[in-house]
Amino acid sequence: MGHGEKGRPSKRHKSSSKDEHKNPVVEDEDAYYGEEFEDDYRDGEKEGKKRDFTKLELKVDHSNRPLWACADGRIFLETFSPLYKQAYDFLIAIAEPVCRPESMHEYNLTPHSLYAAVSVGLETETIIAVLSKLSKTKLPKEMIDFIHASTANYGKVLKTLLRDEVISRSRISHEGSTGNDGFTISKTVGEIEGRHDELINEAELAAAAEEKETHSFEVDPAQVENVKQRCLPNALNYPMLEEYDFRNDTVNPDLDMELKPQAQPRPYQEKSLSKMFGNGRARSGIIVLPCGAGKSLVGVSAACRIRKSCLCLATNAVSVDQWAFQFKLWSTIRDEQICRFTSDSKERFRGNAGVVVTTYNMVAFGGKRSEESEKIIEEIRNREWGLLLMDEVHVVPAHMFRKVISITKSHCKLGLTATLVREDERITDLNFLIGPKLYEANWLDLVKGGFIANVQCAEVWCPMTKEFFAEYLKKENSKKKQALYVMNPNKFRACEFLIRFHEQQRGDKIIVFADNLFALTEYAMKLRKPMIYGATSHVERTKILEAFKTHKDVNTIFLSKVGDNSIDIPEANVIIQISSHAGSRRQEAQRLGRILRAKGRLQDRLAGGKEEYNAFFYSLVSTDTQVSSLLGSWRSSIIWRSKTESLSHLRNLSTGAMSLACSEIIWLRGLLAELDFSEIDPTPLHADNTSAIQITANPVYHERTKHIEVDCHSIREAFEARVITLPHISTDLQIVDIFTKALPRHRHCLLSSKLMLVD
């Protein structure tokens, strides 16, 4: 889901009021990722002025057109329209997605989205003409004026740049320069044909270019970022286009590398690459694809087309290994042409050109290095890179990562991400740090195409126990409050049940996320599952992930926030979130992306699959606490992104457990009947959840309860047929605890006696 600006077009973009502070490079990845969330907040749904759309006059053939264009810059697209695919491709090029549910999408025209549109060649009149063709109503004058105001300066950059005091000071003056205030005059020939097809051509519009004079001047490398920022809509508003004529680059050596025959990009991957490459040149910018949609193949394909030295940046050492593997998997690059540069691996490629895969931290680190590391980093700084490939590019606006871009010399920058979202306003910095958004794929379209998994998202409400809630109300310290609602025993029970259900009943692979390290450790130790967090060594991480991927006995792992980014675990299809940075759309989408890799055979997926859902995302929430108060805003993000999002109560999970036990009882009674053992009395099914018993046994309560599942009906049938009874027992008397928990001696002996084992 894109991060659209919520303001009206008439308002100028607001820059952040907070000064960006410098953060030291840290070794602990939990601390590093914590830096991202420092300013993380969620804007609530602001109540705007009442909008009057009565003046929007429908066209005669409005039913044949796919979208509504409003005066405030919002655009609504009908996904059931025959022209949806073409309209979507066009809107992604000119507007920011706000929300994209199944039937209707909302987009917002912003200065930055129009800046990106003209940067890749769309002209002002083309944007207005195509919007008019697609719109059910006549384009409002306010929208037309806004488009003109945002794009009028395109193509006039070099004529006026040196008139600006900031940019003028950034220029490098060469002795002996003559004429035009130090400008160097050259000629360029436009190679794009002036051809504009109908809308049905998926709105792939090119800007017609005539032979004309262009003025060029050299800028101090240290001032490049300032010059780019100065040209943005909130300053001079002169859109810039950064291109690399790689085919005519004879200075930098070529890299002998191409895609393997089995590397066949999917249609949306080809489309994203076509937005990057045009007119024989490579544009700098950002490509947004959901996790599991093949960002790695897009990155490798881009490097193979440019065929120059490539610097690939990732967020941690695990993802460095995965990127190196992806280059070898999809391309013909030889082992000696690719190297990794991490704290544990300091390799160098052989020859004049190659690929270096490293982390943002390794390049940006400003402290003392070993002699070997210093030599490698000097080579990285001094080399001209044909392509700077940046994974998880949404982290780049942080100060230390911005430093990476300023100290590396690259002709083309490609940013890859699944979530072009930050809760602060730094995401707009990517427009001048890297370039405009080139392409963004829609999650639901890829699900329908069978390219990624069909996920069911659910919040599980876990009531606080009486003792924990009493302590929660007493505490004033927010960290102590958080510890209480994260360690809520009912939340632990829900997590335990979900793990047992998905492991035993479905054979799924499960990731449990927890931002709170104390909770992560306690849950993992109590449930005897492996965990990965900031202090986990690279060797141990690799070992745990490999076991999770390949061993049938390791089906659940616990991850801290270090697992949010750049860890490829395609086998996982269930996520249980026990604590998170509530309100962060970026974190939520990143975690959801861990299970989006397509599951099962393509034929099954295209046919709707053998199951309606083949991946599951659970977020466990302690009710009546700080985190539950954020549900209104937090939940809206996941609702707009998923086909279905549901709310579950812990009692529903208890009912599910009762249903499984009931099935076992019916099967055992049937077995005894076949062996001529007569069982006259109903079998007691002990339960500690009063609500679950009431739903099943009380007709009035049963009829008035919403969202009754099949499980409830099956238990009720067995109850009415006197196959089972439902006696209530205390939570302390759950015999299953003897197998899963460390118990005091007296309680262990009590529960052991109830097992009625014979020595």
N, C-alpha and C positions, 0 to 999 in steps of 0.2 A: 504494500500500500504506500502510495507516495505521500510526501509531507507537503501538503498544499498550504499556502498562506491563506488565512481566513479573512483578511481585510478586503475592502472594496477596491476596485481598480483606481478610483480617484485618490486613494491614499498612497503616500509613498512608503516604501519599505522601511520598517523600523529596525535600526541596528540595536544590538544588545546594550543595555545600560551598564552591564557588568564589564569591568576591565578583565581582559583575558590574563590570567595569572600564569606564571611559569611554574612548571612542575619538573622536579628532578627525575632523571631516569631511575627506575626502580627495578630490582631483581625479582621481587615477589609479584607474580602475575595477578594475584588477587588484589594487591594494592594498585597495580597498573590499571586493571579494569575498573577499580573503584573510582579512579580519576575521571573516567568517562561519565560517571553518574553524579558527580559533584553538583552540577547545575541542572540535573535531570528533574524536570517537573512536567506536569501535564496540565495544559490549559483546559479549564472546564468549558463546557459548551456555553459560549457567551450569548446572552440574550440580546439580539440585535433589534434594530427598529423594525417595525412591521413593514413588510415589503408589499408593494401594490403591483401586481402583474396584470391588471385588467387592461392595460394599454397595449399588451402584446397581442398583435393581430395575427390570427392563424392564416396560413396560406391555404389556397383551395385544395392543393394536393398534400396537405400536411401529414396525412397518414402514411405517405410513401417516404417521408424524411425521418431520420433517426434521432435528431437531438433538439433540445430547447436551449436557446441562448438568452440569458437574462442581462439586464442593464448593469447589475452589480458585478458582472464578470463570471458568474457561475454558469456552467454548462452541464446539462443533464442528458445522458445518452441511454437510449433504450437498447438493451442487449439482445432483445428478440427481433430487432429490425433486420431485414435481409442485407442492409448496408452496414451492419455493425462492425464487421472486420475492417472495412476500409475506413469508417469513421473513427474507430479506435486508434488505428495507426496514425491518423492525422492529429487527433486530439493529444495523443501522447507526445507528439512533436511540438505542440504549441502551448499546452496547459499542464498544470500540476494535478494529479489525481488526489481527491480528497477522501472519497470512500467508493468502494466498488463491490456492492453486494450482487446477488445473482441476477436480478432483473433490471436494475437501474444504476448507472454510474454517475457520480458527481465529480466535476473537474472545476478548476479555478484558473482563470487567466491572471498571471502575475507578471510584473516587470521581468523577473528572472526567467520565467518560462518562455516569454516572447523573445528575450535576449538569446536564449538557447536556440529558438526556432530560426531566427535570422542568421545566427552564427553558422548553422549548417546549410544555409542557402535559400531558405524560404523568404520570399519577398512580401512586403506589406500588403500589396494588392492581391497577391495569391492567397494569403491567409484570410483576408476579408471575403474574397470571392468564394473560396471553398466553404468557409463557415456559412455563408449565405445560401449556398446550394444545399447544405446539409440541414439547415435550421427549419423547423416547422413554422417559425415566425420571422417577420422582417427583423434584421439585425438592429438592435437598439443603437441610437446615435451615440450614447455614452460608451458603448463597447467599441464602436468604430473609432471614436476619438481616442480612446485609451490605447488601442492597437497602433494607431498612427503615432501617438506620443512616445510609445515604448520602442518603436522600430524605425522611426524617421531618420535616425542618425547612422544607420548601418551603411557602410561603404564610405563614410566620411572621416574615418578614424585618423588616417595619416595626414590628412590636410589640416587638422586642427590640434593634433596632440601637442606639438611644441608650443602652442599658445598657452598651454596650461603650465603654471609655475612648477608644480610638483614633478611633472614628466620632463619638463625642460631641464631641471636640475639632475635628472637621472641619466641623461644622455652622455655618452662618451664622445668627447671632442677629438677629432683626428686633425693633426697638423696638415695643412695643404689642402683642406677641403674647400671647395669653391662653389659658389652659387646656391641659391635657395636656402640660405641660412644653415648650411651644412648638410643639406639633404643630398643623398645619392639618388640619381634618377635612373630607372631601369624600365624595361618593357616586359609585360607578361601577355601571353596569348591565352584567351579563354578556350578551354577544350570541351566545355559542356554545351551540348546542343540545346538550343532554345525550344524545348518540346514540353508542352503541358497537356497531358492526356486528361481524360475524364476522371471523375472521382473514383470510379471502379478500379483504377490502377493503384489502389491502396495509398493514395496521397503521397507517393514518393516523388516529390516535386524538386526540381533542380533550379538553381538560380542561373538565368542566362547571363553570360559574361562576354563583354565585347573587348576588343583590343584597346587597352588604355594605359596611361602612365600611372605608375605607382611610386610613391616616395618611400624610402627606407632610411632608417638610422639605427645605430647600435646603442643598446641600453646597458648600463652597468649591471652585471649579473646579480649583484646584491640587491638591486632595486627592481628586478623583474616583477616580483610579487606585488610591490607597491604600485607599479605601472598598471598591472592587470586590474588590481582592486580599484584604481582610480577611474577605470573605464566602465565600471559597473553601473546599473541603473540608479543606485543611491548616490552617485557622484556625477561624472560627466555624461553617463548614458551613451557611450559609443561602443556598441558591440564589437568584440574582437574575435577573430578566427585563427586558431593555431593549427597549422598543417605542416606535414613533413613530406617533402618530395623524395621519398626513399629510393625510387627507381633511378633517379638521376644523381644520387649521392655517391660520388666516386672517391670521396675522402675517407669514409669509414669502410673497413673491410666487410665483405659479405659473409654471412654465416650459412654453411651448407646444412640446411635443415628444411624439411617439408613434412606435411601430414602423411601419415601412413594410409594405405588404401582402406583399411577398416575404420578409419576415423571419418564418419559421415555425419556432419552437423545437421541437426534438426532444422525444420523451416524457420522457427523463431530465432535460432542461433545464427542462421544465415542472414536473416533480416537485420539482426543487431550488428553483424559484421559489415553489411552493406551500408549501414548508417555511418560506420567508422571510415570505410574506404570508399573514395569516390574521386574521379578525375585523376586517377593514378597517384593519389596522395592519401596519407593517413591523418585523420583528424584526432586531436586530443579531446577526451571527454569521458563520460561515465556510462556504463551499461548496467542496468538493474535487472537481475533475474532471480527468481525464488531459489532458495537452497534446494539442491537436488535437481535443478534444471540444467546443469551442465555449464557453470561459469568457467570451470577449469578448461574445458575444450575450447570455449570462446577465446580465452587468454592465450592458449597454446596456438590456436589457429591464427590469431593476430600476429604473434611472434613469427610464425612460419611465413606469413605473407610479407612482412617487412624484411625478414632475413638479415637483420643486423644484430649486434650484441644486445642482449636483453637483461635488464636488472629486474628481478621479481621480488617483491616485498610482501611478507606475510606477518601475522601477528605473534606467532610463537614458533618454537622449534619443531613441534609436532606437525604444524602445517607446512613448514619448510620441507620436511621429509615427504609430505603428501604432494606438494607441488613438483618436487624433483621427480617423484614417481609418475605424475601426470605427464610431464614433458617426455619422459622415456616411453610412456604407454602410447601416446597419441602421435608422436613425431619420430623422425628418423635420426634425431640427435644422438651422437655417440657419447659414451660415458666420459671420455676425456674432454668433451666440449661443454659439460655442465658441472657445476660445483656448488656446494653448500657452504655458507659462512654463518656459523652459530658459535655459541660459547664452547660447544663440545666438538665441533667439526669445522676445521679451517682449511678448506680445499681451494685449489686454483685450477682453472681450465687451461688447456694447452691450445696454442695457436693464437691467431690475431683476433678472433671473434669467438664468443661463447655466451653461455647463460649463467648468471649468478643468482642463486636463490638465498635470501637472507631475511632477517626480521627488521622491522622499523627500529627497534631498540638498538640493534647492533650498529646501524648506520648513524643514528642520532646521538648515540652515547658520547658525552663530552668529557668523560673522566680519563684516567690513565689506563692505557691498554698495554698488552704484551707486545713485544717487538714484532712478532709474526702478525698479530692482528692489526697493528699500525700500518704495516706494509700493504696488507690486503685492503684496508680502508682507504689508503692513499690511492691505490689503483682504481678503486670504485669512484673516488672523487675526481680523479684526473681523466678517466675514460669518457668518451662521448658515447652515450647509450642510444641506440636506435629506438628502443622501446623501454619505458619505465612502466612495468606492470604491477599494479597495486591491488592486493586482495583486501576485502573488508574495508573499502575506502572511506566508509563513514567515520572511521576513527582518525582520519588524517587531520581534521581541523584542530585537534589537540596540539598544543604548542610544540611538543617534542617531535611530532610527526610532520608538522609544517617545516621543521628544520630539515627533514630528509629531502624534501623537494627543492629547498633552496641550495643545498650543498651538492646535489647530484646534477650532472649535465645530461639532459635527455632531449631528443628531438620530438618524441611523441609520448604522451602519457595516457594510459588506459586504466581507469578505475573500475573495479568490479565489486558489486555488493548485492545483497539480497534485501537490504533495508536502508534506503537512502533517507534515514530518519534520525534526528537527534532532538531531544526535548528542548535544548537551548537553540539559539538562532545561528550557531556556528555552521550549520549545514550549508548555508548560502555561501560560505567562504570557498566551497569547492568550485564555484563558478570561476574564480580566478586562480585557485591553486592548481586545478587540473583542467577543467573545461566544462562545457554544458552537458546535460544529460542527453545522450545520443539515442537511447532506446530503453524502454521498460516493458517487460512482459507481464500480463495479467495472470495472477495465480489461478483463478477459476477456469480460465480458458485452457490452461495447461492441464488442469485436472480433467476437464472434458475431453481433451485430446489424448488422455492416457499417459502423459509425459511425467506427471508427478502423482504422489499418493493422494487419496481422498481421505481427509482427516476429519474426525469428529472431535470437536473441542467442548469441554465441559468444566464448569466450576463445581467443586464439591464443597458444600457448606458443612463445616464441622463445629458443632456447638462447643463452647468452652466448658470444661468440667467445673463443678461448683467450687472446688478448692482453688483451681487455677484462676477462675474468674474473680474470686474474692481477692486474691493476691494482686491480680491485674488492676483492679480498681484502686488498690492502696498505693501502688507504685506511681511515682512521678517521673522517674528516669525513663526516657524513651527506650533505651537499650534493654533495660530490665523488662519493660512492657513487651518489647519485641521478643525477648527470650521466652516469655510466658506463652504468647499466642503461637509462636513457632513450635514450641515443645508441648503444645496442647495434646494430652493423651488421646483425645478423639481423633486428632489429625494423624497421630502415629498409627492408630487402629485402621484408619481409612487407607493410609499408605501401605500398611502391611497387607490388608485385604486385596487391594488393587494389584500389588506385586504377585501375591499368591494366585489370584484369579488369572492374570495374564500369563504367568509362567506355566501353571499347571493345566488350565483349561484351553489355552490358545497356543502355547508354545512361543510367545512373543519375546522380543528383545526390548528391555526397558532401560531408560535413562531417568534417574531421579535427580532433579536440580534443587540446590539449596544455596542461597547467597550467604546465609548465616553459617559460619564455619563450625560453631559449637553444635548446632543442630545437624549439620552434615556429618560430623564425626559421630555423634550419639546415635543417629539413625543407622548409619552404616555399620557401626559396631554391634548394635542390638540386633540388626537383621543379618549380620555376618555377610556383608557385601563389600566388594572393593570400591575404593573411592579415589578421586583425583582432585587435587586442589593446588594452590600456588606453590606450596613447598614440596610437592611431589616431583621427584627427579625425572628427567627426560627418559631415562632408561626404564624406570618403573611405569611411567605413563604409557610408553610404547608397549610394554609387556601386558599391561592391563587391557589396553585397547585391542591388542592382537588376540588375547584370550576371549574377549567379548565378541569379537568378530567370528572366531573359528571354533571355539569350544562349546559343546552343548551344555556343559555344567555351569558356565558363566553367562547368565541371562539378564543380570541387572547390575548396573554400575551407578555410583553416586558421583555427581560432578558439581563443583562450585561454579562461579561465573566464568572461570577460565574456559569452560566448555561452550560458552555462548558463541564463540567465533572460531572459524578456521579449523575445526576438527571434523574430519569426514568419517561418519559412522553410518554407512548406508544400510546396515543390517537392522538398526533400531527402528521400531515402529510404535513405541509407546513412550510418552513423556509424562512424568508425575512431578509437578512443581510444588515443593513444600514451603519455599520462601523465595521471594523475588524482590526486585526494586519496583514496588507497586507503582503503576502509572507509566512505566517506561514502555512505549510501543516498540522501540528498537529492540530491547532485550526480549520482549515477548515474541516478536517476529523471528529473531535469531534462533531462539530455542525451538520454536515451532518448526523452523527450517531443518532441524536435525532429523526429523522424521518424514520429510517431504519427498525423499527419493522414491521413485516409482517402485511399487511392490507387485510381484506376480508377473504373469505373461502379458505381453502387450495386447494380444487378442482379447483377453479377459477384461483388461482395463478399458479398451475401446468399447466393449459391449456392456460396460457398467460394472464389470468385475463379478467374481463369484460372491463377494460380499459388498454391501452398500458402502461400508467403511473398511479401510485396511490400515489405518493408523489412528492413534488416539492421543489426545492431549488433555491431561487433567491438571487443574490448578486447585490445590487444597487451601481453603480459606477458613480461618477461625472467625465465626460470626460475632457481632457486637464488639468488634475491636477496631483499632486504627485502620488496619488494612481493609476491613470490610466496608469502612466508610468511603473508600476510594473506588468501590465497585462500579458506581455509575459511570465514571469517566473511563476507568481501566477496561471495563467490559466492552465498551463501545468499539474499541479498536479490534478486538478479536471477532466481534459479531460481523463487522463489515468485511473482514478478511476471509471468513470461513463460510462454507455453505450452510452449516448448521452449528449452533452453539447452544448448549443446554445447561440447565442448573440441576444439580443433584444434591440431595440431602444425605447426611451420613446414614439416616435410617433406611434410605433406599439401598445403600451398600449392605447394611445389615440384612435387609430383606433378600438381597442377592445371595448372601452367605447362607441364610436359612433355606433358600430355594435349592442350593446345591446339596445341603445336608438332607433336605426332604427327598430329593431324588435318590440319594444313597439309601435312605430308609426304605423307600418303595422298592428299590432293587433288592435289598437284603430280605425284605418280607416276602417278595416273590420267590427268591432263592430258597428260603425256608419252606415255603408252601410246596415247591417242587420236591423237596426232600421229606415231605409229609410231616413237617413240624407245623403245628397249628398255633398261630399267634392271635389270641382273642383280644387282648387289651390293646388300645392305641399306644404307639411308641412315643415316649416323651421327647420333645425337641426343645432343649433348654435354650433360652434366649435372654440376653441382658438388656435388650433395647425395647423399652415399653411402647414406644411409638410404632415400631415395626410389628409388635404383637397386636396392637390395637387395629392397625390397618388391615391385618389379616383376619383377625377373629371378630371384630366388632362391625356388624353390617352398616350401622349408621356412619361410623367413622370412615369405613371403607368407601361408602358412596360419596362422601363429601371431600375426599382427598383427591387432589389433582395429580396428574402425571402417573397414574397407576401403571406399573409395568406388568408384563406377562408373569414375572416371578411371583408377584403378589397373588395373582389369580391361581397359579398352580399350587401355592401353599394353602390358599383358602379352600380349594377343592379337596385337598388331602385332609384338611382340618374338618370340613363338613362331612367327609366320608368316614370320620373317626379312624383314620389311618394314623394320625399324630395328635398329640396334645401340645400346648405351648406354655409350659410352666416358666415363670420368670425367676431368674437367679441373679445374684449380685455380680457385678463386673469382676470382683475379686475371685469369683469361683469359676472363671472360665478355664477349663482344663487345658485348652490349647496353649495357655501361657507357659505351661511347663516345658513346651518344646521350643518356644521362641524367646523367652525372657529369663534373665537372671533373677531368681526369686529368693526371698528370705527363707531360712530353713523351715520354720513352722508352716509357711504356706506351701512350700515344695512338698513337704510330707503329707499335708492335707490333700493336695491335688493328686499326689501319687496314689493315695489310698483309693481315690475315686476311679482310677484306671482299672482297678480290680485285676491286676496282673498276678499271675501265679509263678512263684520261683521254682 
